[in-house]
Amino acid sequence: MDFSTFQVLYEITGKLTNLSPLRIGTGRVSRFDEPTDNPIITINGKPYVPGSTMKGALRNLVEMYSKTKGWKVIYPYEFTKTESESEIYKDCVPCYLFGSTESASRIFVFDSPISSEYVRTYRTMVAINRTFGAQQPKNLYNLDFIEPGASFDFRMRVFNLNLENPTEDTEKKAVEAFRFALSLLINEGIMIGNRKSIGLGLVKLENPTVKKFTLKEGGLQEEKIDAKKILGEK
């Protein structure tokens, strides 16, 4: 791997907007100041999109794209103790981008704090009895959501991946898959959070910008790059 040297760093920023109600829950809690026992995740009382949520969604898209293309896809820890980690992860595009037990990730996704006014609503849900396919008597519960139209500050860094002119085969495949995932996020939107199967959690990256950093004379030189060239924006 090439993490022992600094080659290039890209920083991608923009506004992450939810096009449908968004819910990323904390899990069950027992607090008197919450109107629900499974509230949305917040920092200092304000909702945000965890970097791990976005990174997981992007990795899933890269894995799907790689499988569709017939490329090698290995999941972490999916090998026997007799196999060499260096060999088992070789040519695995998702591993090349997002890391594995053998190497670090080239993709760094920061938490996205909310940066706009938002509406937080609560809905009463009905528990379903899977045996009878009907509602479970006396099993109502509340969930909260962020209504469509909220904006979150998105920020991502891509380390030692030449997004403009990839050279070797695995890097070319990684850039192709990465562009697919980012173009989907920018142009159509992707699903994150809870209740995706009923249309919740559709988010889209708007007004993306790309900055490129390289080393020059002992310091970082910044260059603004055309986002359409890098990310496949329509």
Long-range contacts (C-beta under 8 A, 24 or more apart in sequence): 1-102, 1-103, 1-104, 2-160, 3-103, 3-104, 3-159, 3-160, 5-160, 6-160, 6-215, 7-160, 7-162, 7-214, 8-159, 8-160, 8-161, 8-162, 8-212, 8-213, 8-214, 9-157, 9-158, 9-159, 9-160, 9-212, 9-213, 9-214, 9-220, 10-157, 10-158, 10-161, 10-163, 10-210, 10-211, 10-212, 10-213, 10-225, 10-230, 11-155, 11-156, 11-157, 11-158, 11-210, 11-211, 11-213, 12-154, 12-155, 12-156, 12-157, 12-158, 12-182, 12-208, 12-209, 12-210, 12-227, 12-230, 12-231, 13-153, 13-154, 13-155, 13-156, 13-208, 13-209, 13-211, 14-154, 14-186, 14-205, 14-206, 14-207, 14-208, 14-209, 15-115, 15-151, 15-152, 15-153, 15-154, 15-205, 15-206, 15-207, 16-49, 16-54, 16-112, 16-151, 16-152, 16-153, 16-154, 16-203, 16-204, 16-205, 16-206, 17-149, 17-150, 17-151, 17-152, 17-203, 17-204, 17-205, 17-206, 18-146, 18-148, 18-149, 18-150, 18-201, 18-202, 18-203, 19-148, 19-189, 19-202, 19-203, 19-204, 20-148, 20-199, 20-200, 20-201, 20-202, 21-121, 21-145, 21-146, 21-147, 21-148, 21-200, 21-201, 22-49, 22-145, 22-146, 22-148, 22-150, 22-192, 22-193, 22-200, 22-201, 22-203, 23-143, 23-144, 23-145, 23-146, 23-193, 23-194, 23-195, 23-200, 23-201, 24-49, 24-50, 24-53, 24-192, 24-193, 24-194, 24-201, 25-143, 25-193, 25-194, 35-122, 35-142, 35-144, 36-122, 36-141, 36-142, 36-143, 36-144, 37-141, 37-142, 38-141, 38-143, 39-144, 40-120, 40-144, 40-145, 40-146, 43-111, 43-113, 46-113, 46-114, 47-114, 47-118, 47-120, 47-146, 47-150, 48-111, 48-112, 48-113, 48-114, 48-152, 49-111, 49-112, 49-152, 49-154, 49-192, 49-203, 50-111, 51-108, 51-109, 51-110, 51-111, 51-112, 52-109, 53-192, 53-193, 54-109, 54-112, 54-154, 54-156, 54-192, 55-98, 55-105, 55-107, 55-109, 57-190, 57-191, 57-192, 58-98, 58-107, 58-109, 58-181, 58-182, 58-185, 58-190, 59-94, 59-97, 59-98, 59-107, 61-180, 61-181, 61-184, 61-190, 62-93, 62-94, 62-97, 62-98, 62-177, 62-178, 62-180, 62-181, 63-94, 65-176, 65-177, 65-180, 65-181, 66-93, 66-94, 66-173, 66-177, 69-173, 69-177, 71-173, 71-177, 74-100, 76-100, 76-101, 77-101, 91-169, 91-170, 93-170, 93-173, 93-174, 93-177, 94-177, 96-170, 96-171, 96-173, 96-174, 97-161, 97-174, 97-177, 97-178, 106-158, 106-159, 106-160, 106-161, 107-156, 107-157, 107-158, 107-159, 107-178, 108-156, 108-157, 108-158, 108-159, 109-155, 109-156, 110-155, 110-156, 110-157, 112-152, 112-153, 112-154, 112-155, 113-152, 113-153, 114-146, 114-150, 114-151, 114-152, 115-151, 115-152, 115-153, 116-149, 116-150, 116-151, 117-150, 118-146, 118-147, 118-149, 118-150, 119-146, 119-147, 119-149, 119-150, 120-144, 120-145, 120-146, 120-147, 121-145, 121-147, 143-194, 145-200, 151-206, 154-205, 163-210, 163-230, 164-225, 164-229, 164-230, 179-230, 179-231, 179-232, 180-232, 182-231, 182-232, 183-231, 183-232, 183-233, 183-234, 186-231, 186-232, 186-233, 186-234, 187-232, 187-233, 187-234, 208-233
